[in-house]
Amino acid sequence: MKYFTNNISETKKIGEEKAQKIKKKKSALVFCLRGDLGAGKTAFLQGFGQGLGVKEKIQSPTFIIMSRFPLKGDFKNFFHFDCYRLENPEEIINLGFKEIIINPENIVAIEWPEKIEKFLPKQRTEIAFKIINEDQREIIIKNI
């Protein structure tokens, strides 16, 4: 699916709508967000979190690498990883990543997944963000 957004509010709205349509599977739901700095990844996740019922403000966990938000319902946790600052892919393992991505009660969003490519599950949703101009973004969502 391809979307074009003209502002942060529209990007958040797409995230919110996608969150409201997800269904439980046999392992964690994993979303890999790819795109340049400022392309809209965090804005999308703010809307996504809102659609999941997250009350806290979602900010990119660049310095702490991972944030966890409790959820109600079938899914118990929303994990937000930002791998931008990782120097070694193995660092992600120390955060319990392997256990997190196999737990069907988790939803996992990963910014800069290319930094941990070898640890990503085969079943995941890829979301690519492209800057068209100062305000407009292209967002492509595909399941693999």
N, C-alpha and C positions, 0 to 999 in steps of 0.2 A: 504494500500500500504506500502511496506517495501523497504527501501533504505539503502545502506551502502555507507558511504563516507570515504575518506582517508585523507582529509585535509579540512581546513576552506573554501577554494575556492569552493570545491564540495558541501559543506553544504550550502553556500550562493547561489550557482547555483540552488539547489533544491528549496530554498525559492523563488528565483526570478521566476522560472518557475511556481510555484504554484500561485503566485500573479497574473501572467498574464492570468491565466485560471479562475479566480473567476467571478461570475456573481451576480448581484443585487438580493436581496430577500426582503421579507416583513419586516424584522427587521435587525439589525446590523449583520454582519458576525463576529462570535466570534471564535477565535482560542486559545485553551488552550495548552500551552507548558509545558511539564513535563519532569523533568530529573535532575540529580545531577548538582552541580556547575561545570562548565567547560565542560558540555556535548554538547554544540553547540547551545543552544536556541537563544542567542543573535546573533551569526553568521548567523543562519537561518533567523532571522528577518532583519538583514542587507541586505541580498539578497532579501527577501520578500519586504522590503521597496523600494529597487531599482526597482523591478518589478512593483511596484505601481507608480513609478515616483517620489518618495521622493528624494529631492536633498540634504537635510541635512544628516549628519552622524548619524546613529542610534546607540545609546549607551543604555545600560540597565539603566532605571531610578530608580535604587535601592534606592537612597536617597530621590528623589522627588516623587516616587511611580508611577507617570503618565507623559507621554509625548504625545503631540498632534502634528500631522503633517498634514498640509492642502494638499488636493488632488484635481485633476481636473477630470472632467467627472462625471459619475453616483455617485461615492463615493466622498464625500466632506472632510472626515477626516479619518486619521489613528491614532488610539489611541494605545499606548504601555503602559501596566501596568506591574509593577514588584512588586509583593506582598510579596517578601522575608522578608522585614522589618516590615510588619504589625504585631502588637501585638494582635489586636482585629479585627475580620472580619468586624465588623460594620464600621470601619474606611473608608472602600472603598465607602460606601454610601455617605460620606461627599464630595467625589470628583465628585458626579453626576453620579455614575456608572449605576444606574438603568435607567436613561434617555439616557445615552450613548448607552447601549446595546439594546434599543428598536428602535433606530433611524436607518432606512434603508440606510441612507447616510453614515453610519460609518462602518469601519472595525476595529475590536478590537483584539489585541493580548495580552494574559495574561501569564506572567511567574509566576510560583509558584501558580497556580490556586487552589491548595489544601487548601490554606490559606483562600479562600473565597468560598469554595465549595457550601455553601447554597445559594449563590447569583448568581451562574452561570445559564445561560439559558439552557433549556433542549436541544435545537437545537444548536449544536456547533461542531467544528472540534477539535478532540484531537490529539496532536502531541507528541509522546513519544520519548525521546532521551536517548540512552544508550551508555556509553563509552565501546568500545570493547578493545582498547589499547590506547596508547598515541596519535596516529593519527587517528585511525578508529572509526567511530560512526555508530550506527544503528538508523534509524529514521523510525518510524511507524506512518502513518497518517490514521485516520479513522473518519468518520462522525458519530455523534450519535444524 
